[in-house]
């Protein structure tokens, strides 16, 4: 009897093990969700493009907005308005830091009168950087009204610097950086229209 039982177990393993493996293989191959992890749904990209377009429609520089924010979609899908706000805010901080470095360089090649103007701009740039950092904190903690206020203050500081350096050709690159900060602040503020 033991011999018959041993023979039947061996026969069972020989027949059903390959059959079981075949069934599992067929289930995995035929199942409709197979491979979704590799391909990924196209949905976030579509949502991102539509959302960016909606946000950018509420800015004064739509092309600037679409061009700059759309670049970010290629690396990270921006599926929520807060993602766009964060992206624009980080870009504003980067441009303000660039303006700070540019200011430092301009001090070495400018006349005494121009250095006086640059000092005022440096103070305003430092002010804008503080406001942008505060806005980032407020966004992280979901204090949206405070974030918008900080972004407006940062933008106003950069506008005052723009007024100071207006018409001085050697400061045109600084004016461009300041202008970008102002535009990115506007984008970040515009995105709050679509916060939940």
C-alpha positions in Angstrom: 0.0 0.0 0.0 2.8 2.4 0.8 4.4 1.6 -2.5 1.2 2.5 -4.3 0.8 5.8 -2.4 4.4 6.8 -3.1 4.0 6.0 -6.8 0.8 8.0 -7.0 2.4 11.1 -5.3 5.3 10.9 -7.8 2.8 10.7 -10.7 0.8 13.6 -9.2 4.0 15.8 -9.0 5.0 14.8 -12.6 1.7 15.7 -14.1 0.3 18.6 -12.0 3.5 20.6 -11.3 4.0 21.4 -15.0 0.3 21.9 -15.4 0.1 24.2 -12.5 3.0 26.2 -13.8 1.3 26.4 -17.2 -1.9 27.7 -15.7 -0.1 30.4 -13.7 1.8 31.4 -16.8 -1.4 31.7 -18.8 -3.1 33.8 -16.1 -0.2 36.2 -15.9 0.1 36.5 -19.7 -3.6 36.9 -20.4 -4.6 39.1 -17.5 -5.4 42.6 -18.8 -3.4 44.5 -16.2 -0.2 42.7 -17.1 2.5 45.1 -18.1 0.7 48.3 -16.9 3.5 48.9 -14.5 6.0 49.1 -17.3 4.0 51.3 -19.7 2.4 53.6 -17.1 -0.8 55.5 -17.8 -0.6 58.6 -20.0 -3.2 60.3 -17.8 -0.8 62.4 -15.6 0.8 64.0 -18.7 -2.6 65.0 -20.1 -3.8 66.3 -16.7 -0.5 68.2 -16.4 -0.8 69.9 -19.8 -4.4 70.9 -19.3 -3.8 72.2 -15.8 -0.7 74.2 -16.9 -2.8 75.7 -19.7 -5.6 76.7 -17.3 -3.1 78.3 -14.9 -1.2 80.1 -17.6 -4.4 81.6 -19.0 -4.6 83.6 -15.7 -1.1 85.2 -16.1 0.0 88.3 -18.0 2.8 86.3 -19.8 1.0 83.2 -21.0 3.8 82.1 -23.4 6.5 82.5 -20.7 4.3 80.5 -18.3 3.6 77.6 -20.7 7.2 77.4 -21.9 8.8 77.3 -18.5 6.3 75.2 -16.6 5.8 72.7 -19.5 9.6 72.0 -19.3 9.0 70.7 -15.7 6.3 68.3 -16.9 8.9 66.4 -18.8 10.8 65.5 -15.7 7.9 65.3 -13.2 4.2 65.3 -14.0 2.5 68.2 -12.3 -0.9 66.7 -11.6 -2.0 69.2 -8.9 -2.2 73.0 -8.8 0.1 72.9 -5.8 2.7 71.1 -7.9 2.6 74.0 -10.3 2.8 76.5 -7.5 5.8 74.7 -6.0 7.5 74.5 -9.4 7.0 78.2 -10.1 8.1 79.1 -6.6 11.3 77.1 -6.9 12.0 78.7 -10.2 11.4 82.2 -8.7 13.9 81.3 -5.9 16.5 80.1 -8.5 16.2 83.4 -10.5 16.4 85.5 -7.4 19.6 83.6 -6.4 20.9 84.2 -9.9 20.1 87.9 -9.6 22.0 87.9 -6.2 25.1 86.4 -7.8 24.8 88.9 -10.7 24.5 91.8 -8.3 27.7 90.7 -6.6 29.5 90.6 -10.0 28.2 94.0 -11.0 29.6 95.7 -7.9 33.2 95.1 -9.2 32.6 96.7 -12.6 30.3 99.6 -11.8 30.9 103.2 -10.9 30.3 104.6 -7.4 26.9 106.1 -8.4 25.8 102.7 -10.0 27.1 100.9 -6.9 24.7 103.0 -4.8 21.8 101.8 -7.0 23.1 98.2 -6.8 23.1 98.4 -3.0 19.5 99.3 -3.0 18.7 96.5 -5.4 20.7 94.0 -3.3 18.6 95.0 -0.2 15.4 94.5 -2.2 16.7 91.2 -3.6 17.5 89.9 -0.1 14.0 91.0 0.9 12.5 89.1 -2.1 14.5 85.9 -1.2 13.2 86.0 2.4 9.7 86.4 1.1 10.1 83.5 -1.3 11.5 81.3 1.4 8.5 82.2 3.6 6.1 81.5 0.7 7.7 78.1 0.3 7.2 77.3 4.0 3.6 78.5 3.8 2.9 76.3 0.8 4.4 73.3 2.6 2.1 73.9 5.5 -0.9 74.8 3.3 -1.1 78.4 4.5 -2.2 79.6 1.1 -3.3 83.1 1.9 0.0 83.8 3.6 1.9 82.2 0.7 0.1 84.6 -1.8 0.9 87.6 0.4 4.6 86.6 0.6 4.7 86.1 -3.2 3.1 89.5 -3.8 5.7 91.1 -1.4 8.6 89.3 -3.2 7.3 90.5 -6.6 6.9 94.1 -5.3 10.5 94.1 -4.0 11.7 93.0 -7.4 9.5 95.6 -9.1 11.1 98.3 -6.9 14.5 97.1 -8.0 13.4 97.2 -11.6 12.4 100.9 -11.1 15.8 101.7 -9.7 17.8 100.2 -12.6 15.4 101.2 -15.3 17.2 102.4 -18.4 20.7 101.4 -17.4 22.0 99.2 -20.3 24.7 97.5 -18.2 22.0 96.2 -15.8 19.8 94.6 -18.5 20.7 91.0 -17.4 19.7 91.9 -13.8 16.5 93.3 -15.1 15.8 90.1 -17.0 16.3 88.0 -13.8 14.1 90.3 -11.8 11.4 90.1 -14.4 11.5 86.3 -14.4 11.1 86.3 -10.6 8.0 88.6 -10.9 6.5 86.3 -13.6 7.1 83.1 -11.6 5.5 84.7 -8.6 2.5 85.5 -10.7 2.3 81.9 -12.0 2.5 80.5 -8.5 -0.3 82.9 -7.4 -2.4 82.0 -10.4 -2.2 78.3 -9.6 -3.9 78.9 -6.3 -7.2 79.4 -8.3 -7.1 75.6 -8.8 -6.3 74.5 -5.3 -8.9 72.2 -3.8 
